């Protein structure tokens, strides 16, 4: 099979690395890819949001399947664009159409969907500039801390958690006045859920589904979970407290009602469903939906997958997922992100990266790198994901941190406490 994988981050490197192991694969194209994806496939200078160019590439390279990594093309309707081409009707895709992608593209849609289908989530209200005073009144009904979410896509940075009520009101005003651009023209205010976060991943063909391993992401830039939110500073899979009983509650109360709800509303959904959860006294509540795999969670889920990923994706894309029975390694996988100095705010690119050839006990997934005349350099805020596996979580972490000691680039930054809260 010829596969087109869209995206350029650590998630795409991990997906490409796993697909490249499949005997079903003929050629893997990654668009646009990064300095690491070139090791597992052929990078293509193609913008995933340039739908006419993507469609032209599918035709000219006899692509059999399209796997969409990031959320933007999905929310913008790439599946709808490809499906509208009669001659591409046999090309299977991983990623929902515009209707299903609303689960991530609009926080308001997602919360209303959960309410319609009795899926446990926090109490909430949605506000615009036209009813900002009602937003202030709603904040007065909540106890601190206060959760404010931009309705639209904001590159993982549109969520604020604020301890002071008056500051929350000021931030609501700022968001509605364009702090996150069009993404915060609407703001969802949520009741804060006290508990421990985790994510559960599902692959579905729209009818059948398979639950993938749980993972825990570390969003804040600073050790001890302080500072600004990032796209993710590290992840661990499996999550120790997500035992069989808890995951059964997740499937019964959240996964099945979500898939059934999509079907009831006649919203086709084929691809990955990322369910961000809060474990509140042993009960799962949904924080958010994403309509693709997470990053850096993919970098710990894929190394644990023993099943042929490409076979699994093809089965989902051709509505034959019920016949699949994915298997997973019981070892713990951990990843630690190396990021550019200054991230998630301003940072410089083009810093030379050295030491990767010394790494023997970890897998390196590239997130923001490129090859510049034969030299690997930084090309983003999150640069490298250092992933290790071991039967013991502590030793998996030790492997990643030992590997990090061998790597160097100017102003390199990382958290030294990933997984410490699980001890």
FIVEX-518058 format. One record per residue (C-alpha): residue in three letters; x, y, z; residue number from 1. Coordinates in steps of 0.05 Angstrom, whole numbers, plus 5000, padded with zeros to 4 digits. Layout:
! residues N
+------+------+------+------+-----+
: type :   px :   py :   pz : seq :
+------+------+------+------+-----+
:  ALA :    X :    Y :    Z : NUM :
...
+------+------+------+------+-----+
***
This chain:
! residues 423
+------+------+------+------+-----+
: type :   px :   py :   pz : seq :
+------+------+------+------+-----+
:  UNK : 5000 : 5000 : 5000 :   1 :
:  UNK : 5020 : 5072 : 4987 :   2 :
:  UNK : 5004 : 5115 : 5048 :   3 :
:  UNK : 5002 : 5190 : 5055 :   4 :
:  UNK : 5013 : 5213 : 5127 :   5 :
:  UNK : 4997 : 5287 : 5139 :   6 :
:  UNK : 5034 : 5326 : 5193 :   7 :
:  UNK : 5103 : 5346 : 5217 :   8 :
:  UNK : 5109 : 5331 : 5291 :   9 :
:  UNK : 5129 : 5277 : 5340 :  10 :
:  UNK : 5061 : 5245 : 5333 :  11 :
:  UNK : 5072 : 5236 : 5258 :  12 :
:  UNK : 5143 : 5209 : 5268 :  13 :
:  UNK : 5116 : 5157 : 5317 :  14 :
:  UNK : 5058 : 5138 : 5271 :  15 :
:  UNK : 5105 : 5134 : 5211 :  16 :
:  UNK : 5157 : 5094 : 5250 :  17 :
:  UNK : 5104 : 5043 : 5268 :  18 :
:  UNK : 5072 : 5039 : 5199 :  19 :
:  UNK : 5142 : 5030 : 5168 :  20 :
:  UNK : 5147 : 4963 : 5205 :  21 :
:  UNK : 5087 : 4935 : 5167 :  22 :
:  UNK : 5097 : 4885 : 5110 :  23 :
:  UNK : 5035 : 4916 : 5079 :  24 :
:  UNK : 5071 : 4981 : 5065 :  25 :
:  UNK : 5098 : 4996 : 4996 :  26 :
:  UNK : 5114 : 5071 : 5003 :  27 :
:  UNK : 5102 : 5119 : 5060 :  28 :
:  UNK : 5097 : 5193 : 5043 :  29 :
:  UNK : 5098 : 5244 : 5100 :  30 :
:  UNK : 5075 : 5315 : 5086 :  31 :
:  UNK : 5111 : 5357 : 5104 :  32 :
:  UNK : 5148 : 5314 : 5155 :  33 :
:  UNK : 5210 : 5334 : 5195 :  34 :
:  UNK : 5283 : 5315 : 5203 :  35 :
:  UNK : 5264 : 5248 : 5234 :  36 :
:  UNK : 5207 : 5226 : 5191 :  37 :
:  UNK : 5254 : 5223 : 5131 :  38 :
:  UNK : 5285 : 5162 : 5165 :  39 :
:  UNK : 5219 : 5123 : 5160 :  40 :
:  UNK : 5189 : 5149 : 5095 :  41 :
:  UNK : 5194 : 5202 : 5041 :  42 :
:  UNK : 5182 : 5274 : 5063 :  43 :
:  UNK : 5138 : 5314 : 5015 :  44 :
:  UNK : 5136 : 5390 : 5011 :  45 :
:  UNK : 5061 : 5394 : 5017 :  46 :
:  UNK : 5016 : 5435 : 5063 :  47 :
:  UNK : 4963 : 5391 : 5095 :  48 :
:  UNK : 4913 : 5449 : 5091 :  49 :
:  UNK : 4924 : 5458 : 5016 :  50 :
:  UNK : 4870 : 5409 : 4996 :  51 :
:  UNK : 4876 : 5416 : 4920 :  52 :
:  UNK : 4950 : 5399 : 4924 :  53 :
:  UNK : 4938 : 5341 : 4972 :  54 :
:  UNK : 4885 : 5313 : 4924 :  55 :
:  UNK : 4931 : 5321 : 4865 :  56 :
:  UNK : 4986 : 5284 : 4902 :  57 :
:  UNK : 4939 : 5227 : 4920 :  58 :
:  UNK : 4922 : 5219 : 4847 :  59 :
:  UNK : 4993 : 5225 : 4819 :  60 :
:  UNK : 5023 : 5177 : 4870 :  61 :
:  UNK : 4969 : 5123 : 4871 :  62 :
:  UNK : 4957 : 5133 : 4946 :  63 :
:  UNK : 4914 : 5078 : 4977 :  64 :
:  UNK : 4905 : 5108 : 5047 :  65 :
:  UNK : 4909 : 5177 : 5080 :  66 :
:  UNK : 4925 : 5184 : 5154 :  67 :
:  UNK : 4914 : 5254 : 5181 :  68 :
:  UNK : 4957 : 5270 : 5241 :  69 :
:  UNK : 4939 : 5342 : 5263 :  70 :
:  UNK : 4871 : 5372 : 5278 :  71 :
:  UNK : 4872 : 5433 : 5232 :  72 :
:  UNK : 4860 : 5396 : 5166 :  73 :
:  UNK : 4805 : 5354 : 5198 :  74 :
:  UNK : 4768 : 5414 : 5226 :  75 :
:  UNK : 4777 : 5449 : 5159 :  76 :
:  UNK : 4745 : 5390 : 5122 :  77 :
:  UNK : 4800 : 5351 : 5087 :  78 :
:  UNK : 4760 : 5287 : 5090 :  79 :
:  UNK : 4700 : 5321 : 5058 :  80 :
:  UNK : 4744 : 5349 : 5003 :  81 :
:  UNK : 4775 : 5282 : 4986 :  82 :
:  UNK : 4709 : 5244 : 4989 :  83 :
:  UNK : 4678 : 5294 : 4941 :  84 :
:  UNK : 4725 : 5269 : 4886 :  85 :
:  UNK : 4690 : 5211 : 4851 :  86 :
:  UNK : 4755 : 5179 : 4826 :  87 :
:  UNK : 4783 : 5175 : 4898 :  88 :
:  UNK : 4724 : 5137 : 4928 :  89 :
:  UNK : 4769 : 5076 : 4940 :  90 :
:  UNK : 4820 : 5116 : 4980 :  91 :
:  UNK : 4810 : 5102 : 5054 :  92 :
:  UNK : 4822 : 5155 : 5107 :  93 :
:  UNK : 4837 : 5159 : 5181 :  94 :
:  UNK : 4806 : 5223 : 5208 :  95 :
:  UNK : 4733 : 5247 : 5212 :  96 :
:  UNK : 4698 : 5295 : 5166 :  97 :
:  UNK : 4682 : 5367 : 5185 :  98 :
:  UNK : 4618 : 5347 : 5223 :  99 :
:  UNK : 4654 : 5297 : 5268 : 100 :
:  UNK : 4715 : 5343 : 5276 : 101 :
:  UNK : 4670 : 5393 : 5312 : 102 :
:  UNK : 4682 : 5350 : 5375 : 103 :
:  UNK : 4751 : 5383 : 5376 : 104 :
:  UNK : 4738 : 5445 : 5334 : 105 :
:  UNK : 4685 : 5473 : 5380 : 106 :
:  UNK : 4686 : 5466 : 5455 : 107 :
:  UNK : 4614 : 5488 : 5457 : 108 :
:  UNK : 4592 : 5434 : 5408 : 109 :
:  UNK : 4630 : 5381 : 5448 : 110 :
:  UNK : 4599 : 5402 : 5514 : 111 :
:  UNK : 4529 : 5405 : 5485 : 112 :
:  UNK : 4540 : 5336 : 5453 : 113 :
:  UNK : 4561 : 5308 : 5521 : 114 :
:  UNK : 4500 : 5338 : 5554 : 115 :
:  UNK : 4453 : 5309 : 5500 : 116 :
:  UNK : 4481 : 5239 : 5511 : 117 :
:  UNK : 4489 : 5241 : 5587 : 118 :
:  UNK : 4565 : 5235 : 5583 : 119 :
:  UNK : 4595 : 5258 : 5650 : 120 :
:  UNK : 4630 : 5325 : 5645 : 121 :
:  UNK : 4638 : 5389 : 5685 : 122 :
:  UNK : 4582 : 5441 : 5692 : 123 :
:  UNK : 4592 : 5496 : 5640 : 124 :
:  UNK : 4567 : 5557 : 5604 : 125 :
:  UNK : 4584 : 5589 : 5536 : 126 :
:  UNK : 4592 : 5664 : 5528 : 127 :
:  UNK : 4608 : 5716 : 5475 : 128 :
:  UNK : 4620 : 5791 : 5476 : 129 :
:  UNK : 4544 : 5801 : 5472 : 130 :
:  UNK : 4531 : 5768 : 5540 : 131 :
:  UNK : 4597 : 5779 : 5576 : 132 :
:  UNK : 4560 : 5803 : 5639 : 133 :
:  UNK : 4525 : 5736 : 5642 : 134 :
:  UNK : 4594 : 5704 : 5639 : 135 :
:  UNK : 4615 : 5745 : 5699 : 136 :
:  UNK : 4552 : 5723 : 5735 : 137 :
:  UNK : 4566 : 5650 : 5718 : 138 :
:  UNK : 4636 : 5657 : 5747 : 139 :
:  UNK : 4604 : 5682 : 5812 : 140 :
:  UNK : 4567 : 5615 : 5818 : 141 :
:  UNK : 4632 : 5575 : 5815 : 142 :
:  UNK : 4685 : 5560 : 5867 : 143 :
:  UNK : 4758 : 5574 : 5849 : 144 :
:  UNK : 4797 : 5556 : 5809 : 145 :
:  UNK : 4762 : 5578 : 5745 : 146 :
:  UNK : 4770 : 5544 : 5678 : 147 :
:  UNK : 4764 : 5586 : 5614 : 148 :
:  UNK : 4769 : 5552 : 5546 : 149 :
:  UNK : 4771 : 5584 : 5478 : 150 :
:  UNK : 4716 : 5552 : 5437 : 151 :
:  UNK : 4759 : 5541 : 5375 : 152 :
:  UNK : 4828 : 5514 : 5360 : 153 :
:  UNK : 4884 : 5551 : 5395 : 154 :
:  UNK : 4943 : 5504 : 5386 : 155 :
:  UNK : 4934 : 5473 : 5455 : 156 :
:  UNK : 4942 : 5540 : 5490 : 157 :
:  UNK : 4870 : 5565 : 5493 : 158 :
:  UNK : 4855 : 5539 : 5564 : 159 :
:  UNK : 4866 : 5582 : 5625 : 160 :
:  UNK : 4860 : 5558 : 5698 : 161 :
:  UNK : 4856 : 5618 : 5744 : 162 :
:  UNK : 4852 : 5620 : 5820 : 163 :
:  UNK : 4826 : 5692 : 5829 : 164 :
:  UNK : 4754 : 5708 : 5810 : 165 :
:  UNK : 4767 : 5780 : 5789 : 166 :
:  UNK : 4827 : 5759 : 5747 : 167 :
:  UNK : 4783 : 5706 : 5714 : 168 :
:  UNK : 4733 : 5760 : 5696 : 169 :
:  UNK : 4788 : 5803 : 5666 : 170 :
:  UNK : 4815 : 5743 : 5626 : 171 :
:  UNK : 4745 : 5727 : 5601 : 172 :
:  UNK : 4741 : 5798 : 5574 : 173 :
:  UNK : 4810 : 5793 : 5543 : 174 :
:  UNK : 4794 : 5726 : 5510 : 175 :
:  UNK : 4729 : 5752 : 5481 : 176 :
:  UNK : 4766 : 5812 : 5454 : 177 :
:  UNK : 4814 : 5769 : 5414 : 178 :
:  UNK : 4868 : 5743 : 5460 : 179 :
:  UNK : 4867 : 5678 : 5420 : 180 :
:  UNK : 4841 : 5708 : 5356 : 181 :
:  UNK : 4778 : 5679 : 5326 : 182 :
:  UNK : 4786 : 5617 : 5370 : 183 :
:  UNK : 4762 : 5657 : 5431 : 184 :
:  UNK : 4704 : 5694 : 5399 : 185 :
:  UNK : 4665 : 5645 : 5444 : 186 :
:  UNK : 4690 : 5622 : 5511 : 187 :
:  UNK : 4667 : 5561 : 5550 : 188 :
:  UNK : 4672 : 5570 : 5626 : 189 :
:  UNK : 4674 : 5505 : 5664 : 190 :
:  UNK : 4669 : 5483 : 5736 : 191 :
:  UNK : 4738 : 5459 : 5759 : 192 :
:  UNK : 4742 : 5384 : 5769 : 193 :
:  UNK : 4788 : 5362 : 5826 : 194 :
:  UNK : 4825 : 5298 : 5807 : 195 :
:  UNK : 4880 : 5267 : 5765 : 196 :
:  UNK : 4882 : 5276 : 5690 : 197 :
:  UNK : 4893 : 5221 : 5639 : 198 :
:  UNK : 4876 : 5207 : 5567 : 199 :
:  UNK : 4844 : 5146 : 5534 : 200 :
:  UNK : 4849 : 5134 : 5459 : 201 :
:  UNK : 4800 : 5099 : 5415 : 202 :
:  UNK : 4802 : 5079 : 5342 : 203 :
:  UNK : 4735 : 5071 : 5308 : 204 :
:  UNK : 4706 : 5057 : 5239 : 205 :
:  UNK : 4642 : 5092 : 5259 : 206 :
:  UNK : 4608 : 5030 : 5286 : 207 :
:  UNK : 4660 : 4985 : 5318 : 208 :
:  UNK : 4715 : 5012 : 5363 : 209 :
:  UNK : 4778 : 4989 : 5398 : 210 :
:  UNK : 4804 : 5021 : 5461 : 211 :
:  UNK : 4879 : 5036 : 5459 : 212 :
:  UNK : 4924 : 5045 : 5520 : 213 :
:  UNK : 4915 : 5101 : 5570 : 214 :
:  UNK : 4968 : 5156 : 5577 : 215 :
:  UNK : 4983 : 5215 : 5621 : 216 :
:  UNK : 5009 : 5280 : 5591 : 217 :
:  UNK : 5047 : 5335 : 5627 : 218 :
:  UNK : 5024 : 5403 : 5599 : 219 :
:  UNK : 5058 : 5456 : 5642 : 220 :
:  UNK : 5127 : 5482 : 5623 : 221 :
:  UNK : 5153 : 5481 : 5695 : 222 :
:  UNK : 5170 : 5426 : 5743 : 223 :
:  UNK : 5117 : 5413 : 5794 : 224 :
:  UNK : 5065 : 5429 : 5741 : 225 :
:  UNK : 5074 : 5504 : 5743 : 226 :
:  UNK : 5079 : 5558 : 5690 : 227 :
:  UNK : 5047 : 5564 : 5622 : 228 :
:  UNK : 5011 : 5509 : 5585 : 229 :
:  UNK : 5049 : 5477 : 5528 : 230 :
:  UNK : 5034 : 5425 : 5474 : 231 :
:  UNK : 5061 : 5374 : 5524 : 232 :
:  UNK : 5127 : 5364 : 5560 : 233 :
:  UNK : 5124 : 5289 : 5569 : 234 :
:  UNK : 5078 : 5229 : 5576 : 235 :
:  UNK : 5072 : 5160 : 5608 : 236 :
:  UNK : 5033 : 5098 : 5588 : 237 :
:  UNK : 5000 : 5060 : 5619 : 238 :
:  UNK : 4973 : 5104 : 5675 : 239 :
:  UNK : 4980 : 5065 : 5741 : 240 :
:  UNK : 4913 : 5086 : 5772 : 241 :
:  UNK : 4874 : 5070 : 5708 : 242 :
:  UNK : 4860 : 4998 : 5728 : 243 :
:  UNK : 4812 : 4950 : 5695 : 244 :
:  UNK : 4753 : 4973 : 5737 : 245 :
:  UNK : 4765 : 5046 : 5721 : 246 :
:  UNK : 4774 : 5033 : 5646 : 247 :
:  UNK : 4710 : 4993 : 5646 : 248 :
:  UNK : 4674 : 5055 : 5672 : 249 :
:  UNK : 4707 : 5096 : 5617 : 250 :
:  UNK : 4683 : 5048 : 5564 : 251 :
:  UNK : 4612 : 5041 : 5591 : 252 :
:  UNK : 4599 : 5113 : 5611 : 253 :
:  UNK : 4640 : 5151 : 5558 : 254 :
:  UNK : 4667 : 5112 : 5499 : 255 :
:  UNK : 4604 : 5072 : 5481 : 256 :
:  UNK : 4557 : 5132 : 5492 : 257 :
:  UNK : 4601 : 5176 : 5449 : 258 :
:  UNK : 4602 : 5127 : 5390 : 259 :
:  UNK : 4528 : 5113 : 5398 : 260 :
:  UNK : 4514 : 5188 : 5402 : 261 :
:  UNK : 4551 : 5202 : 5338 : 262 :
:  UNK : 4511 : 5148 : 5304 : 263 :
:  UNK : 4445 : 5173 : 5333 : 264 :
:  UNK : 4461 : 5243 : 5306 : 265 :
:  UNK : 4482 : 5213 : 5239 : 266 :
:  UNK : 4552 : 5241 : 5244 : 267 :
:  UNK : 4601 : 5194 : 5208 : 268 :
:  UNK : 4666 : 5185 : 5248 : 269 :
:  UNK : 4725 : 5144 : 5225 : 270 :
:  UNK : 4792 : 5151 : 5258 : 271 :
:  UNK : 4822 : 5165 : 5326 : 272 :
:  UNK : 4784 : 5194 : 5384 : 273 :
:  UNK : 4825 : 5223 : 5441 : 274 :
:  UNK : 4786 : 5229 : 5505 : 275 :
:  UNK : 4817 : 5275 : 5558 : 276 :
:  UNK : 4792 : 5252 : 5626 : 277 :
:  UNK : 4793 : 5271 : 5699 : 278 :
:  UNK : 4791 : 5215 : 5750 : 279 :
:  UNK : 4747 : 5244 : 5804 : 280 :
:  UNK : 4745 : 5197 : 5864 : 281 :
:  UNK : 4748 : 5137 : 5818 : 282 :
:  UNK : 4697 : 5163 : 5768 : 283 :
:  UNK : 4715 : 5188 : 5698 : 284 :
:  UNK : 4693 : 5256 : 5673 : 285 :
:  UNK : 4708 : 5283 : 5603 : 286 :
:  UNK : 4751 : 5346 : 5600 : 287 :
:  UNK : 4755 : 5348 : 5524 : 288 :
:  UNK : 4752 : 5309 : 5459 : 289 :
:  UNK : 4806 : 5310 : 5406 : 290 :
:  UNK : 4794 : 5278 : 5338 : 291 :
:  UNK : 4865 : 5252 : 5328 : 292 :
:  UNK : 4920 : 5221 : 5369 : 293 :
:  UNK : 4953 : 5265 : 5421 : 294 :
:  UNK : 5024 : 5291 : 5421 : 295 :
:  UNK : 5066 : 5270 : 5460 : 296 :
:  UNK : 5019 : 5213 : 5479 : 297 :
:  UNK : 5028 : 5179 : 5411 : 298 :
:  UNK : 5102 : 5173 : 5427 : 299 :
:  UNK : 5085 : 5127 : 5486 : 300 :
:  UNK : 5024 : 5091 : 5457 : 301 :
:  UNK : 5055 : 5070 : 5391 : 302 :
:  UNK : 5117 : 5036 : 5422 : 303 :
:  UNK : 5071 : 4993 : 5464 : 304 :
:  UNK : 5030 : 4970 : 5403 : 305 :
:  UNK : 5049 : 4898 : 5384 : 306 :
:  UNK : 4997 : 4894 : 5328 : 307 :
:  UNK : 5011 : 4917 : 5256 : 308 :
:  UNK : 4989 : 4990 : 5258 : 309 :
:  UNK : 4977 : 4994 : 5183 : 310 :
:  UNK : 4931 : 4933 : 5185 : 311 :
:  UNK : 4893 : 4965 : 5242 : 312 :
:  UNK : 4886 : 5032 : 5205 : 313 :
:  UNK : 4864 : 4998 : 5140 : 314 :
:  UNK : 4812 : 4959 : 5178 : 315 :
:  UNK : 4784 : 5023 : 5209 : 316 :
:  UNK : 4787 : 5060 : 5142 : 317 :
:  UNK : 4749 : 5004 : 5106 : 318 :
:  UNK : 4698 : 4992 : 5162 : 319 :
:  UNK : 4725 : 4924 : 5181 : 320 :
:  UNK : 4751 : 4941 : 5250 : 321 :
:  UNK : 4708 : 4890 : 5286 : 322 :
:  UNK : 4754 : 4835 : 5261 : 323 :
:  UNK : 4816 : 4866 : 5292 : 324 :
:  UNK : 4843 : 4849 : 5361 : 325 :
:  UNK : 4901 : 4896 : 5377 : 326 :
:  UNK : 4954 : 4873 : 5427 : 327 :
:  UNK : 4998 : 4916 : 5470 : 328 :
:  UNK : 5063 : 4909 : 5507 : 329 :
:  UNK : 5055 : 4908 : 5583 : 330 :
:  UNK : 5118 : 4949 : 5594 : 331 :
:  UNK : 5115 : 5023 : 5614 : 332 :
:  UNK : 5133 : 5074 : 5560 : 333 :
:  UNK : 5155 : 5144 : 5580 : 334 :
:  UNK : 5174 : 5203 : 5537 : 335 :
:  UNK : 5208 : 5268 : 5557 : 336 :
:  UNK : 5204 : 5328 : 5510 : 337 :
:  UNK : 5266 : 5370 : 5495 : 338 :
:  UNK : 5243 : 5440 : 5479 : 339 :
:  UNK : 5273 : 5505 : 5454 : 340 :
:  UNK : 5292 : 5558 : 5505 : 341 :
:  UNK : 5235 : 5607 : 5514 : 342 :
:  UNK : 5181 : 5558 : 5492 : 343 :
:  UNK : 5120 : 5563 : 5496 : 344 :
:  UNK : 5132 : 5637 : 5483 : 345 :
:  UNK : 5186 : 5665 : 5438 : 346 :
:  UNK : 5243 : 5620 : 5418 : 347 :
:  UNK : 5298 : 5615 : 5365 : 348 :
:  UNK : 5304 : 5562 : 5311 : 349 :
:  UNK : 5364 : 5535 : 5274 : 350 :
:  UNK : 5404 : 5509 : 5334 : 351 :
:  UNK : 5450 : 5451 : 5317 : 352 :
:  UNK : 5431 : 5385 : 5351 : 353 :
:  UNK : 5485 : 5336 : 5370 : 354 :
:  UNK : 5491 : 5270 : 5407 : 355 :
:  UNK : 5434 : 5230 : 5377 : 356 :
:  UNK : 5482 : 5178 : 5349 : 357 :
:  UNK : 5502 : 5161 : 5421 : 358 :
:  UNK : 5432 : 5140 : 5442 : 359 :
:  UNK : 5425 : 5064 : 5451 : 360 :
:  UNK : 5370 : 5053 : 5503 : 361 :
:  UNK : 5316 : 5103 : 5480 : 362 :
:  UNK : 5276 : 5116 : 5417 : 363 :
:  UNK : 5281 : 5188 : 5390 : 364 :
:  UNK : 5219 : 5217 : 5358 : 365 :
:  UNK : 5230 : 5284 : 5323 : 366 :
:  UNK : 5179 : 5339 : 5335 : 367 :
:  UNK : 5210 : 5404 : 5312 : 368 :
:  UNK : 5273 : 5389 : 5271 : 369 :
:  UNK : 5297 : 5396 : 5200 : 370 :
:  UNK : 5359 : 5378 : 5160 : 371 :
:  UNK : 5398 : 5440 : 5140 : 372 :
:  UNK : 5452 : 5422 : 5090 : 373 :
:  UNK : 5465 : 5356 : 5125 : 374 :
:  UNK : 5462 : 5384 : 5196 : 375 :
:  UNK : 5402 : 5369 : 5240 : 376 :
:  UNK : 5376 : 5434 : 5271 : 377 :
:  UNK : 5317 : 5456 : 5314 : 378 :
:  UNK : 5256 : 5479 : 5277 : 379 :
:  UNK : 5202 : 5487 : 5330 : 380 :
:  UNK : 5185 : 5497 : 5403 : 381 :
:  UNK : 5182 : 5423 : 5419 : 382 :
:  UNK : 5243 : 5391 : 5387 : 383 :
:  UNK : 5253 : 5318 : 5407 : 384 :
:  UNK : 5214 : 5265 : 5446 : 385 :
:  UNK : 5259 : 5217 : 5483 : 386 :
:  UNK : 5220 : 5152 : 5492 : 387 :
:  UNK : 5240 : 5091 : 5533 : 388 :
:  UNK : 5207 : 5025 : 5554 : 389 :
:  UNK : 5219 : 4981 : 5614 : 390 :
:  UNK : 5180 : 4934 : 5659 : 391 :
:  UNK : 5194 : 4984 : 5715 : 392 :
:  UNK : 5168 : 5055 : 5705 : 393 :
:  UNK : 5226 : 5084 : 5745 : 394 :
:  UNK : 5278 : 5050 : 5700 : 395 :
:  UNK : 5242 : 5072 : 5637 : 396 :
:  UNK : 5248 : 5144 : 5663 : 397 :
:  UNK : 5321 : 5133 : 5681 : 398 :
:  UNK : 5334 : 5109 : 5610 : 399 :
:  UNK : 5304 : 5172 : 5580 : 400 :
:  UNK : 5341 : 5218 : 5627 : 401 :
:  UNK : 5407 : 5181 : 5614 : 402 :
:  UNK : 5395 : 5190 : 5540 : 403 :
:  UNK : 5381 : 5264 : 5549 : 404 :
:  UNK : 5449 : 5272 : 5581 : 405 :
:  UNK : 5480 : 5254 : 5513 : 406 :
:  UNK : 5440 : 5305 : 5473 : 407 :
:  UNK : 5456 : 5378 : 5464 : 408 :
:  UNK : 5430 : 5440 : 5430 : 409 :
:  UNK : 5435 : 5513 : 5450 : 410 :
:  UNK : 5383 : 5533 : 5503 : 411 :
:  UNK : 5355 : 5462 : 5508 : 412 :
:  UNK : 5302 : 5457 : 5562 : 413 :
:  UNK : 5263 : 5399 : 5591 : 414 :
:  UNK : 5226 : 5378 : 5654 : 415 :
:  UNK : 5265 : 5335 : 5703 : 416 :
:  UNK : 5203 : 5310 : 5741 : 417 :
:  UNK : 5162 : 5273 : 5689 : 418 :
:  UNK : 5127 : 5215 : 5724 : 419 :
:  UNK : 5147 : 5237 : 5794 : 420 :
:  UNK : 5074 : 5248 : 5814 : 421 :
:  UNK : 5061 : 5174 : 5800 : 422 :
:  UNK : 5112 : 5148 : 5850 : 423 :
+------+------+------+------+-----+
***
